[in-house]
């Protein structure tokens, strides 16, 4: 395989990865807008209509966002030496 072919293939691979990361970020941003309990319930209802394989990426993003929100919430309520309240 020629060097120019290898370089072209590497550039194509990198461009495809960049495109996929951008699409993933956009999806994550859009899913982050579903914040209220009612909005999340509606989203969960929509996802339930599809197989786990079809919704795997979406569910993984939602799970990570839930964990991040929970950690942020815990940090806000933690006081010196433990939890407030």
C-alpha positions as CSV (number, residue, x, y, z in Angstrom):
1,X,0.0,0.0,0.0
2,X,1.4,3.4,-1.0
3,X,2.0,6.1,1.6
4,X,-0.5,8.4,-0.1
5,X,-3.2,5.8,0.2
6,X,-2.4,5.2,3.9
7,X,-2.5,8.9,4.6
8,X,-5.8,9.3,2.7
9,X,-7.2,6.4,4.7
10,X,-6.0,7.9,8.0
11,X,-7.5,11.3,7.2
12,X,-10.8,9.7,6.2
13,X,-10.9,7.7,9.5
14,X,-10.1,10.8,11.5
15,X,-12.8,12.8,9.7
16,X,-15.3,10.1,10.3
17,X,-14.5,10.0,14.0
18,X,-14.8,13.8,14.2
19,X,-18.2,13.6,12.6
20,X,-19.4,10.9,14.9
21,X,-18.1,12.8,18.0
22,X,-19.9,15.9,16.8
23,X,-23.2,14.0,16.2
24,X,-22.8,12.3,19.7
25,X,-22.3,15.7,21.3
26,X,-25.4,17.2,19.6
27,X,-27.5,14.2,20.7
28,X,-26.2,14.5,24.2
29,X,-27.0,18.3,24.2
30,X,-30.5,17.6,22.9
31,X,-31.2,14.9,25.4
32,X,-30.0,17.2,28.2
33,X,-32.9,19.4,27.5
34,X,-35.3,16.7,28.9
35,X,-34.8,17.7,32.6
36,X,-38.2,17.6,34.3
37,X,-39.7,14.4,35.6
38,X,-42.6,14.7,33.1
39,X,-40.2,15.2,30.2
40,X,-38.0,12.3,31.2
41,X,-41.1,10.1,31.6
42,X,-42.3,11.0,28.1
43,X,-38.8,10.3,26.7
44,X,-38.7,6.9,28.6
45,X,-42.1,6.1,27.2
46,X,-40.8,6.8,23.6
47,X,-37.7,4.7,24.2
48,X,-39.7,1.8,25.5
49,X,-41.3,1.5,22.0
50,X,-37.9,0.4,20.6
51,X,-35.4,-2.4,21.3
52,X,-32.5,-2.0,23.7
53,X,-30.2,-2.3,20.7
54,X,-31.9,0.6,19.0
55,X,-31.8,2.8,22.1
56,X,-28.5,1.7,23.6
57,X,-26.6,4.9,22.8
58,X,-29.4,7.2,24.0
59,X,-29.8,5.2,27.2
60,X,-26.1,5.4,27.9
61,X,-26.1,9.1,27.4
62,X,-29.1,9.6,29.7
63,X,-27.5,7.4,32.3
64,X,-24.3,9.4,32.3
65,X,-26.3,12.7,32.5
66,X,-28.3,11.3,35.4
67,X,-25.1,10.4,37.3
68,X,-23.6,13.8,36.6
69,X,-26.7,15.6,37.8
70,X,-26.8,13.4,40.9
71,X,-23.1,14.2,41.7
72,X,-23.6,17.9,41.1
73,X,-26.7,17.8,43.4
74,X,-24.7,16.0,46.1
75,X,-21.9,18.5,45.9
76,X,-24.3,21.4,46.3
77,X,-25.8,19.9,49.4
78,X,-22.6,18.7,51.0
79,X,-21.2,21.0,53.8
80,X,-18.0,20.9,55.6
81,X,-17.6,17.5,57.2
82,X,-20.7,16.1,55.7
83,X,-24.2,16.8,54.4
84,X,-26.3,19.8,55.4
85,X,-29.8,19.4,56.5
